[in-house]
């Protein structure tokens, strides 16, 4: 009878020493949260929460707690902060910067940066204004051209980075200067082009669905879609024989979402109605979240953020993914620029300048996207921009000087980066990074 020498060698080989006992312990205790909830019920939530805290997997918890604290503090200082009018204004104002921040999330997932998005947003809005006002193009066509140009600019930056090997920081810094000059050239000597407030671009931030059924209808659609997606996803996991969440867990999560959704709908209906800008922003967030988390392309982006060399050996076209990510960033910069132009009903020389770039990057980072790549979601852009705009509106209600706004936003950003760094070190210690 023959003996399997490979098996024999494995059995006779002494156990390798554990280099990092803490990492080994964390690896043993890491259990699929769906399995914990199914086996332990409500206790499973607490068990998983403790495991995540020990492993440094804070997720969006810090920014959610921070946003809650901001709301409480400013509401105590001024009762108008949580009024329907102020909340509605915040959710409309945040859309322009938020759109740009969504594109930044994609780039940060690669572990890179795009410093050109502010100038690209200004160039896109200027181009759209010239085409519609000066050249007489239909607004819908000018909007599509502006977005396409933004994506092409991003792809160009990606080409210099991915193909020629130039650092993304240097390439996009050059882009910041070049496209700023391009915007000034396009706008001409006057420097300002006024837009039709009743046109397509103008209505992006001014149009609201005044029918109360619109806001409640959207809430119903969101809740129903979430439940259907979760339920069907669990059914697929059960059929595949992998851990899945129990029905009670899906119902609980759906109920929590329903409370938030219908509370938001009620709030909007207390003012003018459901803003079109908010609906469009949420639609983009859902679409991009699906792209990142549910498609092979999204998984390739996360893989590159984790290890470029490992991704290349796995057969991923690193160059193509990198170029496409910068194209997405440029496209969202253009979309954000159109919303910002809509807000002031014009394209002018200050478009894309000031603190726009810093706020867009800060929103992504504050929301929970890691600067080191490989960790983040497009929903982080929503959370981050909510924090920034909420601080701005709260300080404005208190008539606090502009310099103080910059300092407070900087402090929030620094705190977030420090938390991200500490979290990363904790994950390494726990053997999960």
C-alpha positions in Angstrom: 0.0 0.0 0.0 1.5 3.4 -1.0 1.9 6.2 1.4 1.0 9.8 0.6 4.3 11.4 1.3 2.9 14.9 1.1 0.3 14.1 3.8 2.9 12.4 5.9 5.2 15.4 5.7 2.4 17.7 6.7 1.5 15.6 9.7 5.1 15.2 10.9 5.9 18.9 10.5 5.9 20.6 13.9 3.5 23.5 14.3 5.0 26.8 13.3 5.4 29.3 16.1 2.8 32.0 16.4 4.5 35.3 15.5 1.7 37.5 16.6 -0.6 35.9 19.3 -3.0 38.8 19.3 -3.5 38.6 15.5 -4.1 34.9 15.8 -6.6 35.4 18.6 -8.5 38.0 16.5 -8.5 35.7 13.5 -10.1 33.0 15.6 -12.8 35.1 17.0 -13.7 36.8 13.7 -17.1 35.3 12.9 -19.5 36.2 10.1 -21.9 38.7 11.7 -24.9 37.1 9.9 -24.1 33.8 11.7 -23.8 35.6 15.1 -27.2 37.2 14.7 -28.8 34.0 13.5 -27.4 32.0 16.4 -27.4 34.5 19.3 -30.3 36.8 18.3 -30.0 40.4 19.7 -26.9 39.3 21.7 -25.2 38.6 18.4 -25.3 42.4 17.6 -23.5 43.1 20.9 -20.9 40.4 20.3 -20.2 41.6 16.8 -20.0 45.2 18.0 -17.4 44.3 20.7 -15.4 42.4 18.1 -15.4 45.3 15.7 -14.3 47.8 18.4 -11.5 45.5 19.5 -10.3 45.1 15.9 -10.6 48.8 15.1 -13.4 48.4 12.6 -15.2 51.6 13.5 -16.8 52.1 10.1 -19.1 55.2 10.0 -19.8 55.2 13.7 -17.5 58.1 14.6 -19.0 60.4 11.9 -22.6 59.4 12.8 -21.9 60.2 16.5 -20.2 63.4 15.5 -23.1 64.5 13.2 -25.6 63.8 16.1 -23.4 65.9 18.4 -23.3 68.7 15.9 -27.1 68.7 15.6 -27.6 68.7 19.4 -25.1 71.5 20.0 -26.4 73.9 17.3 -30.0 73.1 18.2 -29.3 74.1 21.8 -27.6 77.3 20.6 -30.3 78.1 18.1 -33.8 76.5 17.8 -33.9 77.2 14.1 -31.1 74.8 13.2 -33.3 71.7 13.0 -36.2 73.6 11.4 -37.6 72.2 8.2 -36.3 75.2 6.2 -32.8 74.9 7.5 -32.5 71.2 7.0 -34.0 71.5 3.5 -31.5 74.2 2.6 -28.6 72.1 4.0 -29.6 69.1 1.9 -29.7 71.2 -1.3 -26.5 73.2 -0.6 -24.5 70.0 0.0 -25.3 68.4 -3.4 -22.7 70.3 -5.4 -19.8 69.5 -3.1 -21.2 66.1 -2.4 -21.2 65.1 -6.1 -17.6 66.1 -6.4 -16.8 64.1 -3.2 -18.4 61.0 -4.7 -15.8 61.1 -7.4 -13.0 61.7 -4.8 -14.1 58.5 -3.0 -13.4 56.4 -6.1 -9.8 57.9 -6.4 -9.2 57.5 -2.6 -10.1 53.8 -2.9 -7.1 53.4 -5.1 -5.0 55.2 -2.5 -4.5 58.2 -4.8 -5.7 61.8 -4.8 -7.2 64.1 -7.4 -6.5 67.8 -6.8 -8.0 69.0 -10.1 -11.7 68.4 -9.3 -12.3 72.0 -8.2 -11.0 73.5 -11.4 -12.7 70.8 -13.6 -16.0 71.6 -12.0 -15.5 75.3 -12.7 -14.4 74.6 -16.3 -17.5 72.3 -16.9 -19.9 74.9 -15.6 -18.3 77.6 -17.7 -18.4 75.4 -20.8 -22.1 74.7 -20.2 -22.9 78.3 -19.7 -21.1 79.4 -22.9 -22.8 76.7 -25.0 -26.3 77.5 -23.7 -26.1 81.3 -23.4 -23.6 82.4 -26.0 -23.9 79.7 -28.5 -27.6 78.9 -28.2 -27.3 75.2 -27.6 -30.2 73.3 -26.0 -29.4 73.1 -22.3 -29.7 69.3 -22.1 -27.1 68.9 -24.8 -24.8 71.4 -23.2 -25.1 69.5 -19.9 -24.2 66.2 -21.5 -21.2 67.8 -23.3 -20.0 69.4 -20.1 -20.1 66.0 -18.2 -18.5 64.2 -21.1 -15.7 66.8 -21.2 -15.2 66.4 -17.4 -14.9 62.6 -17.8 -12.5 63.1 -20.7 -10.3 65.4 -18.6 -10.3 62.9 -15.8 -9.3 60.1 -18.3 -6.5 62.3 -19.6 -5.2 62.7 -16.0 -5.5 59.0 -15.6 -3.5 58.4 -18.7 -0.6 60.4 -17.5 -0.7 58.6 -14.1 -1.5 55.0 -15.2 0.4 54.8 -18.5 3.2 57.3 -18.3 3.8 56.7 -14.5 3.6 60.3 -13.4 2.5 60.7 -9.8 -1.2 61.4 -9.5 -0.5 64.3 -7.1 1.7 66.1 -9.6 -0.6 65.4 -12.6 -3.8 66.6 -10.9 -2.0 69.6 -9.4 -1.0 70.6 -12.9 -4.6 70.0 -14.0 -5.8 72.3 -11.2 -3.8 75.1 -12.7 -4.4 74.3 -16.4 -8.2 73.9 -16.1 -8.5 77.0 -13.9 -6.8 78.9 -16.8 -9.1 77.2 -19.3 -12.2 78.3 -17.3 -11.0 81.9 -17.2 -10.3 81.8 -21.0 -13.8 80.4 -21.7 -15.6 82.9 -19.6 -13.9 85.8 -21.5 -13.4 89.4 -20.3 -16.7 89.7 -18.6 -15.9 86.8 -16.3 -19.6 86.0 -15.5 -22.3 84.4 -17.5 -25.8 84.5 -16.0 -28.0 81.4 -16.4 -31.7 81.2 -16.9 -33.1 80.4 -13.5 -36.1 78.7 -15.2 -33.8 76.5 -17.4 -32.6 73.0 -16.9 -29.5 74.0 -15.0 -31.2 76.6 -13.0 -33.9 74.2 -11.8 -31.4 71.6 -10.6 -31.3 73.3 -7.2 -34.6 75.3 -7.2 -37.2 72.8 -8.3 -39.1 71.0 -5.6 -41.9 68.4 -5.7 -44.6 70.3 -3.9 -47.0 67.4 -3.8 -46.8 65.8 -0.3 -47.2 62.4 -1.9 -43.8 62.8 -3.7 -41.8 62.7 -0.5 -43.8 59.9 1.1 -43.8 58.0 -2.2 -40.0 58.2 -2.4 -39.8 57.0 1.2 -42.0 54.0 0.3 -39.9 53.2 -2.7 -36.6 53.4 -0.7 -37.9 51.2 2.1 -39.5 48.6 -0.2 -36.3 48.4 -2.4 -34.1 48.0 0.7 -36.3 45.2 2.0 -36.5 43.4 -1.3 -32.8 43.7 -1.9 -32.0 42.4 1.6 -34.6 39.6 1.5 -33.5 38.3 -1.9 -29.9 38.6 -1.0 -30.4 36.4 2.1 -32.4 33.9 0.0 -29.4 33.6 -2.4 -27.0 33.1 0.5 -29.2 30.4 2.0 -29.4 28.7 -1.3 -25.6 28.8 -1.6 -25.2 27.4 1.9 -23.4 30.4 3.3 -24.4 32.4 6.5 -27.3 34.8 6.0 -29.2 37.2 8.2 -32.5 35.9 9.8 -35.8 37.5 8.6 -36.1 39.3 12.0 -32.8 41.1 11.3 -34.0 42.2 7.9 -37.3 43.5 9.3 -35.5 45.4 12.1 -33.2 47.1 9.6 -36.0 47.9 7.3 -38.0 49.4 10.2 -35.1 51.7 11.2 -34.7 52.9 7.6 -38.5 53.5 7.4 -38.4 55.7 10.5 -35.6 57.8 9.0 -37.1 57.9 5.5 -40.6 59.0 6.6 -39.3 61.5 9.1 -37.3 63.1 6.3 -40.4 63.1 4.1 -42.4 64.7 6.8 -39.7 67.3 7.3 -39.6 68.2 3.6 -43.3 68.6 3.4 -43.3 71.1 6.3 -41.3 73.5 4.1 -41.5 73.6 0.2 -41.5 69.9 -0.6 -39.0 67.4 -1.8 -36.0 69.1 -3.6 -35.0 67.7 -7.0 -31.4 68.1 -6.1 -31.6 65.8 -3.1 -33.4 63.1 -5.2 -30.7 63.2 -7.9 -27.9 63.0 -5.3 -29.5 60.0 -3.6 -30.0 58.3 -6.9 -26.3 58.7 -7.8 -25.3 57.5 -4.3 -27.4 54.3 -4.8 -26.0 53.7 -8.3 -22.4 54.2 -7.4 -22.7 52.1 -4.2 -24.1 49.3 -6.3 -21.3 49.7 -8.8 -18.6 49.4 -6.1 -20.1 46.7 -3.9 -22.1 44.5 -6.4 -20.1 44.4 -9.6 -16.7 42.9 -10.7 -15.5 46.4 -11.6 -16.1 47.7 -8.1 -14.3 44.7 -6.6 -11.3 45.5 -8.9 -11.1 49.0 -7.5 -11.0 47.7 -3.9 -8.4 45.1 -5.0 -6.1 47.8 -6.4 -6.5 49.8 -3.2 -5.4 46.8 -1.2 -2.4 45.8 -3.4 -1.5 46.8 -6.9 0.9 44.0 -7.5 -1.5 41.3 -6.2 -4.2 42.7 -8.4 -1.9 42.6 -11.5 -1.0 39.0 -10.8 -4.7 38.2 -10.4 -5.2 39.3 -14.0 -6.8 42.7 -13.4 -6.1 45.4 -16.0 -4.6 47.9 -13.6 -4.1 50.6 -16.3 -7.6 50.5 -17.5 -9.1 50.5 -14.0 -7.0 53.5 -13.0 -7.9 55.5 -16.0 -11.6 54.8 -15.6 -11.5 55.8 -12.0 -10.0 59.2 -12.8 -12.6 59.5 -15.6 -15.3 58.9 -13.0 -13.8 61.5 -10.8 -13.7 64.1 -13.6 -17.3 63.3 -14.6 -18.6 63.8 -11.0 -16.6 67.0 -10.8 -18.4 68.3 -13.8 -21.8 67.2 -12.4 -21.0 69.0 -9.1 -19.9 72.1 -11.0 -23.3 72.2 -12.7 -25.1 72.0 -9.4 -22.9 74.8 -7.9 -23.6 77.0 -11.0 -27.3 76.3 -10.5 -27.2 77.4 -6.9 -26.0 80.9 -7.9 -27.6 80.9 -11.4 -24.4 81.8 -13.1 -20.9 80.7 -14.1 -18.1 83.0 -12.9 -14.4 83.3 -12.3 -14.7 82.1 -8.7 -16.3 78.8 -9.7 -14.2 75.8 -8.5 -11.9 78.0 -6.4 -11.9 78.8 -2.7 -12.3 76.0 -0.3 -14.3 73.8 -2.7 -11.5 71.3 -3.4 -10.6 71.0 0.3 -14.2 70.5 1.3 -14.8 67.8 -1.3 -11.7 65.9 -0.2 -12.5 66.5 3.5 -16.1 65.2 3.0 -14.9 61.9 1.7 -12.3 61.5 4.5 -14.6 62.7 7.3 -17.3 60.4 6.0 -15.0 57.4 6.6 -13.1 56.8 3.3 -9.5 55.8 4.1 -6.7 57.9 2.8 -4.6 54.7 2.5 -6.9 53.1 -0.1 -9.0 50.0 -0.1 -11.7 51.1 2.4 -14.7 53.3 1.9 -18.2 53.7 0.3 -19.8 56.5 -1.7 -22.2 57.0 1.2 -19.2 58.3 3.1 -19.4 61.4 0.8 -23.0 62.0 2.0 -22.1 61.7 5.7 -19.0 63.9 5.3 -20.6 66.7 3.4 -23.5 66.7 5.8 -21.0 67.3 8.6 -19.2 70.1 6.8 -22.4 71.9 5.6 -24.1 71.5 8.9 -21.1 73.2 10.7 -21.2 76.0 8.1 -25.0 76.6 8.6 -24.8 76.3 12.3 -22.0 78.8 12.6 -23.8 81.1 10.2 -26.9 81.0 12.4 -24.7 82.1 15.3 -23.0 84.8 13.1 -19.6 83.4 13.8 -16.8 84.8 11.6 -15.6 83.0 8.5 -12.0 82.3 9.9 -13.5 80.3 12.8 -15.5 78.1 10.3 -12.2 77.2 8.6 -10.6 76.3 11.9 -13.4 74.2 13.1 -13.7 72.3 9.8 -9.9 71.8 9.9 -10.1 70.4 13.4 -12.9 67.9 12.4 -10.8 66.8 9.4 -7.6 66.3 11.6 -9.6 64.3 14.1 -11.0 62.1 11.4 -7.5 61.5 9.9 -6.1 60.6 13.3 -8.9 58.2 13.9 -8.3 56.6 10.5 -4.6 56.2 11.3 -5.3 54.7 14.8 -7.9 52.4 13.3 -5.4 51.2 10.7 -2.8 50.5 13.3 -5.3 48.6 15.5 -6.3 46.5 12.5 -2.7 45.6 11.9 -2.3 44.6 15.5 -5.4 42.5 15.3 -4.2 40.9 12.0 -7.0 42.3 9.9 -5.3 44.9 7.7 
